[in-house]
Amino acid sequence: MATVHLRIGDLVWGKLGRYPPWPGKVVSPPKDLKKPRGKKCHFVKFFGTEDHAWIKVEQLKPYHAHKEEMIKINKGKRFQQAVDAVEDFLKKAKGKEQNSDGKGESKGKKTPSKPLKILEEEDEDLSALKDPSEKDLTDSDPEPSTIERLGAGPGSGFKWESSPVKDDPHFHHFLLSQSDKPASSMEPISKRLKIIEEDTGSTSIQAADSTAINGSITPTDKRIGFLGLGLMGSGIVSNLLKMGHVVTVWNRTAEKCDLFIQEGARLGRTPAEVASMCDITFSCVSDPKAARDLVMGPSGVLQGIRPGKCYVEMSTVDPETITELSQVITSRGGRFLEAPVAGSQQLSNDGMLVILAAGDRTVYEDCSSCFQAMGKTSFFLGEAGNAARMMLILNMVQGSFMATIAEGLTLAQATGQSQQTFLDILCQGQMASTFVDQKCQNILQGNFKPDYYLKHIQKDLRLAISMGDMANHPTPMAAAANEVYKRAKALDQSDNDISAVYRAYIH
């Protein structure tokens, strides 16, 4: 059976989870990042993105041998851009090869250029950053393995077909989570890693330490509109574009649209224009008032709605607002879906949100490729209003929990206990989670850069308490937490992360 060996510098097609193959290059992993246990895999840097990941050898194929076949089965815009990036890489490598010494000694040899580097800041040991062409795999590199050529037979165990989302609802593509201690190692690695893209002339919306590789799902042929480019909306639009969707954007502060226009988005002048131009329009804004104004205000969505047009409200608002928006949209012949998202800015950037949807089931189905691009799973909860209720309950629990954690940290300090020891013990017990570790570490470092605004979690607590009042159901814990967040807001913490609730206990 024909086999091929892979080594550092080889170009490949790599496949992750449910996503189709994507062009990449085998590179040396950062020395802080350990190879997953029990897996024969290579560390791959993907072209056209800021993505990199460990890929199992059975999910890798040589680039040149399978180029034509892969191009036939993948048609997305981002995919084509990635293939173009590979071709540019090869042209530059060939040019350097021909001009390397003027004596032709390098003729016949492949000396890949380096359009993508992994740099480690504040680290004098840069041995891992040598040109991949200068060495084969070392003891610390992924082991050289054999992979079967496509067509070698069904025994190869390699399938290019995308599996349905439901078969892989918990797909994780977080590179940093593959280290032995993901929570503790994530922060220093993410601070030290920089991905530098040389001579490409493009800028990526993805964060420099992004590790998601969503591949190139088959995007809907419907025109997508998106209103609101805040912490959550920016990551969502980035992933929609990355997956090849045709997206028209609008934001109250127009300058925020510029980066997305550079990435291929179209610009809408008003919400009404976006709704009229697009088949499905999403919105993600801060609160109920903003959501209503966007639809019913001057040049609002309602003016652009026509029979058959779809409107998807992704903002976290109260059920009453959802009912009102649903009624006015459908009164114009439009179709309505609510789809608030559970997650944070980082999860939005990584395409790992959880989507809660309710309303028109056919709209939910039409949004399938969009939801795959922006999230790891989605739930359909029935009639409009149910997703808002569930979202408020989830955020009520999260907000109350964060306030309790902050209270524990400050009580530890007040009683002479080590806050770090408290955190270490907490993270070894049943309450251990990435959320707890990240938020507590941020508190101890005094880092309150917003991943989810404190003012928004306080708004969600307030709405949840009101929902409890309407259902005649007590919410004493949420009410107590709400008072602490109100105190934090009075201390000018509104635009900080929810973990800044800690400061309400120390003033």
C-alpha positions in Angstrom: 0.0 0.0 0.0 1.4 3.4 -1.0 2.3 5.6 1.9 3.8 9.0 2.3 5.9 10.4 5.1 5.2 13.9 6.5 7.8 16.2 8.0 8.2 19.8 9.0 7.5 22.1 6.1 5.3 19.8 4.1 2.1 21.2 2.6 -1.1 19.3 3.5 -4.8 19.1 3.5 -6.0 18.9 7.1 -9.5 18.1 8.4 -10.9 18.8 11.8 -14.2 17.3 13.2 -17.2 18.0 11.0 -15.4 20.5 8.9 -14.1 19.9 5.3 -10.4 19.8 4.5 -8.3 23.0 4.5 -4.8 23.7 3.1 -2.0 24.0 5.7 1.7 23.4 6.4 3.3 21.2 9.0 5.3 23.3 11.4 7.0 23.1 14.7 4.6 23.6 17.7 5.3 26.3 20.3 7.5 24.7 23.0 4.9 25.5 25.6 2.3 23.4 23.8 2.4 19.7 24.4 1.3 17.1 21.9 -2.1 15.5 22.8 -1.6 12.2 24.5 -2.3 8.9 22.7 -2.6 10.5 19.3 -0.3 10.4 16.3 -0.6 13.9 14.9 1.2 16.8 13.4 1.0 20.5 14.3 -0.5 22.4 11.3 -0.6 26.1 10.5 -3.5 26.8 8.1 -3.3 29.2 5.2 -5.7 32.2 4.9 -6.5 32.2 8.6 -4.9 32.8 12.0 -5.6 29.2 12.9 -3.3 26.3 13.9 -4.0 23.0 15.6 -2.8 19.4 16.2 -4.3 17.2 13.4 -4.4 13.4 13.5 -2.3 11.8 10.8 -5.3 10.0 9.4 -6.9 13.4 8.8 -4.0 14.7 6.7 -3.3 14.3 3.0 -0.5 15.7 0.8 -1.4 19.1 -0.8 -0.3 18.6 -4.4 -1.6 15.1 -4.8 -5.1 16.0 -3.8 -5.3 19.7 -4.8 -7.7 19.2 -7.8 -10.1 17.0 -5.8 -10.2 19.3 -2.9 -10.9 22.4 -5.1 -13.8 20.5 -6.6 -15.6 19.8 -3.3 -14.9 23.2 -1.7 -16.3 26.4 -3.2 -16.3 29.0 -0.4 -14.7 32.4 -0.8 -12.5 32.0 2.2 -11.4 28.6 1.0 -10.3 30.0 -2.4 -8.4 32.7 -0.6 -6.6 30.1 1.4 -5.7 28.2 -1.8 -4.5 31.4 -3.4 -2.3 32.0 -0.3 -0.7 28.5 -0.8 0.0 29.3 -4.4 1.6 32.7 -3.5 3.7 30.8 -0.9 4.9 28.4 -3.5 5.8 31.1 -6.0 7.8 33.0 -3.4 9.6 29.8 -2.4 10.4 29.1 -6.0 11.8 32.6 -6.5 14.0 32.4 -3.4 15.2 29.0 -4.6 16.3 30.3 -7.9 18.0 33.4 -6.5 19.5 31.8 -3.3 23.1 31.7 -4.4 23.4 32.4 -8.2 25.1 29.1 -8.8 22.0 26.9 -9.2 23.1 24.7 -6.3 19.6 24.7 -4.9 18.0 23.6 -8.1 15.6 20.7 -7.5 15.3 21.3 -3.8 12.3 22.7 -2.1 13.1 25.5 0.3 9.8 26.8 1.6 9.6 30.5 2.4 8.2 31.6 5.7 5.0 33.6 5.3 3.9 32.5 8.7 6.0 32.5 11.9 5.3 31.6 15.5 7.2 34.1 17.7 7.6 33.8 21.4 8.1 37.2 23.1 10.5 37.7 26.0 12.1 34.3 25.4 15.8 34.1 24.5 15.6 30.5 23.4 14.4 30.7 19.9 15.6 27.3 18.7 12.1 26.3 17.9 11.8 29.1 15.4 14.4 27.9 12.9 13.4 27.6 9.3 11.4 24.4 9.0 13.4 23.5 5.9 16.6 23.3 8.0 15.6 20.3 10.1 13.4 17.2 10.2 11.3 16.3 13.2 13.1 16.3 16.5 12.3 14.4 19.6 9.9 17.1 20.7 8.2 17.3 17.3 5.2 15.2 16.3 6.3 11.8 15.3 6.8 11.1 11.6 3.9 8.8 10.5 2.5 7.3 7.4 -0.8 8.3 5.9 -2.6 6.4 3.2 -3.2 8.0 -0.1 -6.7 8.9 -1.1 -8.2 5.9 -2.9 -6.1 3.4 -1.1 -9.3 1.7 0.0 -11.9 1.9 2.7 -9.4 0.7 5.3 -7.7 4.1 5.4 -10.3 5.3 7.8 -10.3 8.8 6.3 -13.6 10.4 5.2 -13.8 13.8 3.6 -17.6 14.0 3.9 -18.8 16.6 6.5 -20.8 14.9 9.2 -24.0 16.5 10.4 -23.7 19.0 13.2 -25.8 16.8 15.5 -23.0 14.1 15.3 -20.5 16.5 16.8 -22.3 18.9 19.1 -19.4 19.4 21.4 -16.6 19.9 18.9 -13.7 21.8 20.5 -11.1 23.6 18.4 -9.3 25.4 21.1 -5.7 24.7 20.7 -4.6 25.9 24.1 -7.1 23.5 25.7 -4.9 20.7 24.5 -2.1 21.4 27.0 -1.9 19.4 30.2 -3.3 22.2 32.3 -5.5 24.3 29.9 -6.8 26.7 32.5 -3.5 27.6 34.0 -1.4 27.5 30.8 -3.9 29.4 28.7 -3.1 32.9 29.9 0.7 32.9 29.7 0.6 31.2 26.3 -1.9 33.6 24.8 0.1 36.5 26.0 3.4 35.2 24.5 2.2 33.9 21.1 2.0 36.2 18.2 1.2 35.0 14.7 2.9 37.2 12.1 1.7 37.1 8.5 4.4 38.4 6.2 3.9 39.9 2.7 0.2 38.9 2.4 -1.2 42.4 2.4 -4.2 41.4 4.4 -5.4 41.8 8.0 -7.3 39.2 9.9 -10.2 40.0 12.2 -9.3 36.9 14.3 -7.3 37.5 17.5 -3.6 36.7 17.2 -4.0 33.8 19.7 -7.0 32.4 18.0 -7.0 28.6 17.7 -10.2 27.8 16.0 -10.2 26.1 12.6 -13.8 26.0 11.4 -12.8 24.9 8.0 -15.0 25.8 5.1 -18.6 24.8 5.7 -21.1 25.1 2.8 -22.5 28.6 3.3 -26.1 29.4 2.5 -26.7 31.1 -0.8 -28.9 33.6 1.1 -27.7 37.2 1.5 -26.9 37.8 5.2 -27.2 41.1 7.0 -25.7 41.9 10.4 -26.5 44.8 12.7 -24.3 45.6 15.7 -20.6 45.0 15.9 -20.0 45.0 19.6 -18.0 42.4 21.7 -20.2 39.5 20.5 -21.3 40.7 17.0 -17.7 41.3 15.8 -16.7 37.7 16.4 -19.9 36.4 14.9 -19.4 38.4 11.7 -15.8 37.4 11.5 -16.8 33.7 11.5 -19.6 34.3 9.0 -17.2 35.8 6.6 -14.6 33.2 7.2 -17.0 30.5 6.2 -17.8 32.2 2.9 -21.1 33.9 3.7 -22.1 37.0 1.8 -22.6 39.6 4.7 -23.7 43.2 4.7 -22.9 45.0 7.9 -24.1 48.1 9.8 -23.1 49.6 13.1 -24.2 52.7 14.9 -20.5 53.7 15.0 -19.7 53.3 11.3 -15.9 53.1 11.8 -16.3 49.6 13.3 -17.4 48.4 9.9 -14.1 49.2 8.2 -12.2 46.1 9.2 -15.0 43.9 8.1 -15.3 45.7 4.7 -11.6 44.9 4.2 -12.4 41.3 4.9 -15.1 41.2 2.2 -18.2 42.4 3.9 -20.6 44.9 2.2 -21.7 48.1 3.9 -25.3 49.0 4.6 -26.1 52.7 5.2 -29.1 52.1 7.5 -30.8 49.1 9.2 -33.7 49.5 6.7 -31.3 49.3 3.8 -29.7 46.1 5.2 -33.0 44.5 5.8 -34.2 45.3 2.3 -31.0 44.1 0.6 -30.7 40.8 2.6 -32.6 37.6 2.9 -31.8 37.1 6.6 -30.8 40.0 8.9 -29.3 39.3 12.3 -29.0 41.9 15.0 -27.0 41.9 18.3 -27.3 45.0 20.4 -27.0 45.9 24.1 -30.5 46.0 25.6 -34.3 46.0 25.0 -34.4 49.7 24.1 -31.6 49.4 21.5 -33.3 46.3 20.1 -36.7 48.1 19.7 -35.1 51.3 18.3 -33.2 49.2 15.7 -36.5 47.8 14.4 -39.0 50.6 14.9 -36.8 53.7 14.9 -36.0 56.1 12.1 -34.7 54.1 9.1 -35.2 51.0 11.1 -35.5 47.4 10.1 -39.3 47.5 9.8 -39.0 49.9 6.9 -37.0 47.4 5.0 -39.0 44.3 5.8 -40.9 42.7 2.9 -42.9 39.5 2.7 -40.5 36.5 3.1 -37.6 38.5 4.6 -36.2 37.0 7.8 -35.2 38.9 11.0 -33.1 37.2 13.7 -32.8 38.9 17.1 -29.7 37.8 18.9 -29.7 40.3 21.7 -30.3 39.2 25.2 -33.6 40.9 26.0 -36.9 40.2 27.9 -39.7 38.0 26.5 -42.0 41.0 26.2 -39.6 42.7 23.8 -39.3 39.6 21.7 -43.1 39.3 21.5 -43.4 42.9 20.4 -40.6 42.5 17.7 -42.1 39.3 16.5 -45.5 40.8 16.0 -44.3 43.9 14.1 -42.0 41.9 11.8 -44.7 39.3 11.0 -47.3 42.0 10.5 -45.2 43.1 7.4 -45.0 39.6 6.1 -41.6 39.0 7.5 -40.4 35.9 9.3 -39.0 36.1 12.9 -36.6 34.1 15.0 -34.9 35.0 18.3 -31.4 33.5 18.8 -29.6 34.9 21.8 -26.2 33.4 22.4 -24.5 32.1 25.6 -20.8 32.9 25.7 -18.2 35.6 25.8 -16.2 37.7 23.4 -13.5 35.0 23.3 -16.0 32.3 22.6 -17.6 34.5 19.9 -14.2 35.0 18.3 -13.5 31.2 18.4 -16.9 30.3 16.9 -17.8 28.4 20.1 -21.0 30.1 21.2 -24.2 28.2 22.2 -27.2 29.4 20.3 -30.7 29.4 21.9 -33.3 29.8 19.2 -37.1 30.1 19.2 -39.8 31.3 16.8 -40.2 30.4 13.2 -38.7 26.9 12.8 -38.1 27.4 9.0 -36.0 30.4 9.7 -34.0 28.3 12.2 -33.3 25.8 9.5 -32.4 28.5 7.0 -29.8 29.8 9.4 -28.1 26.4 9.7 -24.8 27.3 8.1 -24.7 30.6 10.0 -25.2 28.9 13.3 -22.5 26.3 12.4 -20.1 29.2 11.7 -20.7 31.1 14.9 -21.3 28.3 17.5 -20.5 24.9 18.7 -24.2 23.9 19.1 -27.7 25.3 18.9 -31.0 24.6 20.5 -34.5 25.2 19.2 -36.9 26.0 22.1 -40.3 26.4 20.5 -42.3 29.6 20.4 -40.8 33.1 20.4 -40.0 34.3 23.9 -38.7 30.9 25.2 -35.1 31.6 24.2 -35.2 35.0 26.0 -36.5 33.3 29.1 -33.8 30.6 29.0 -31.0 33.1 28.3 -32.0 35.3 31.2 -32.0 32.3 33.6 -28.6 31.2 32.4 -27.2 34.7 32.8 -28.9 35.1 36.2 -27.0 32.0 37.4 -23.7 33.1 35.9 -24.0 36.6 37.3 -24.9 35.4 40.8 -22.1 32.8 40.7 -19.5 35.5 39.7 -20.6 37.7 42.6 -20.3 34.8 45.0 -16.8 33.9 43.7 -15.7 37.6 44.2 -17.2 37.5 47.7 -15.2 34.4 48.5 -11.9 36.0 47.3 -12.4 39.1 49.3 -13.5 37.2 52.4 -10.3 35.1 52.1 -8.2 38.3 52.0 -10.1 39.8 54.9 -9.5 36.8 57.1 -5.8 36.5 56.3 -6.0 33.7 53.8 -4.2 33.5 50.5 -6.4 34.3 47.6 -4.2 32.3 45.3 -4.4 29.3 47.6 -8.2 29.7 47.7 -8.3 29.6 43.9 -5.9 26.6 43.8 -8.2 24.6 46.1 -11.3 25.7 44.3 -9.9 24.5 41.0 -9.2 21.1 42.4 -12.7 20.5 43.5 -16.1 19.9 42.0 -16.5 23.6 41.1 -13.5 23.6 38.9 -14.0 25.2 35.5 -12.2 27.3 32.9 -14.6 30.1 33.8 -13.7 30.1 37.5 -10.0 29.9 36.8 -9.9 32.6 34.2 -12.1 35.1 36.1 -10.2 34.6 39.3 -6.8 34.9 37.7 -8.0 38.1 36.0 -9.1 39.4 39.4 -5.8 38.6 41.0 -3.9 40.3 38.2 -6.2 43.3 38.2 -7.2 42.6 34.6 -10.8 43.6 34.0 -10.7 44.0 30.2 -14.3 43.2 29.1 -15.1 39.7 27.8 -18.7 40.3 28.8 -19.6 43.8 30.1 -20.5 44.2 33.7 -23.4 46.6 32.8 -24.9 43.9 30.6 -24.9 41.1 33.3 -26.5 43.6 35.6 -29.1 44.3 33.0 -29.7 40.6 32.6 -30.1 40.1 36.4 -32.6 42.9 36.5 -34.6 41.4 33.7 -34.5 38.0 35.3 -35.8 39.3 38.6 -38.6 41.1 36.7 -39.4 37.8 35.0 -39.5 36.1 38.4 -41.9 38.8 39.6 -44.3 38.2 36.7 -44.2 34.4 37.4 -44.6 35.1 41.1 -41.4 33.1 41.7 -38.8 34.2 44.3 -35.3 35.2 43.1 -33.6 36.2 46.3 -30.1 35.2 45.3 -30.3 37.1 42.0 -31.7 40.1 43.8 -28.7 40.1 46.2 -26.3 39.8 43.4 -28.0 42.5 41.5 -27.4 44.9 44.4 -23.7 44.1 44.3 -23.5 44.8 40.6 -25.3 48.1 41.0 -22.7 49.0 43.6 -19.9 48.1 41.1 -21.6 50.3 38.5 -21.6 53.2 40.9 -17.9 52.7 41.1 -17.6 53.2 37.4 -17.1 49.5 36.5 -19.9 49.3 33.9 -17.6 49.0 30.9 -15.3 46.5 32.6 -15.6 42.7 32.6 -18.2 41.1 34.9 -15.3 40.0 37.2 -15.0 43.7 38.1 -17.8 43.0 40.5 -14.9 42.2 42.8 -14.3 45.9 43.3 -17.7 46.3 44.9 -16.4 44.3 47.9 -13.2 46.3 48.4 -14.5 49.8 48.4 
